[in-house]
Amino acid sequence: MEGKRQLDRRDFGKRLSLDSSLVEYMDSNKCIEHLLAQLREQHRSLWREKLAVARLQREVAQRTSQGAMHEKLIHELEEERHLRLQSEERLREVTLESERNRIQMLGLQQQFSRMEETVRSLLQSQGSPEQKKEEPAKITAYQEGLPDEERKEQAALGDLHVVAADEDSRSEHSSVEEGKEDSRLLLK
């Protein structure tokens, strides 16, 4: 029996070693499966991290481009503000120049009106030659109708009128010359 026991022990040992190797085998399969699961989880984790890194890189690139775009927009706004200020300054200058020109134009119009008045008065005072011929005849007829004393007074007044007319014609002649000179200056 003892032999049988030894055989049983050996068989038991073999069985135990078989069982233990089976257990070890089963344990190693579980271990491999466990390691594979860990590896898969690490791959998923690594993939998630890569996606997160890529997303962060896109955000950084977007923010960088937004920053560059923001800087570009600020630069463009500064340029536009500078151009607007220049335009406003030019508008003020043109407005002032326009006002000066308007005032100058009004002055010239007034001067021209005065010159026209001067020319009209000169033309009226000179009159036509026919009027001048008619006036002495009318005066003579009138004087003949007056008594002698009144004729003498009228003659004296007539002499004064002639002297005054000569002085007026001289001053008008000089005014006409000045008017012609002013007209020449304006035409230039």
Order of alpha helices (4+ residues) and beta strands (2+ residues): alpha-alpha-alpha
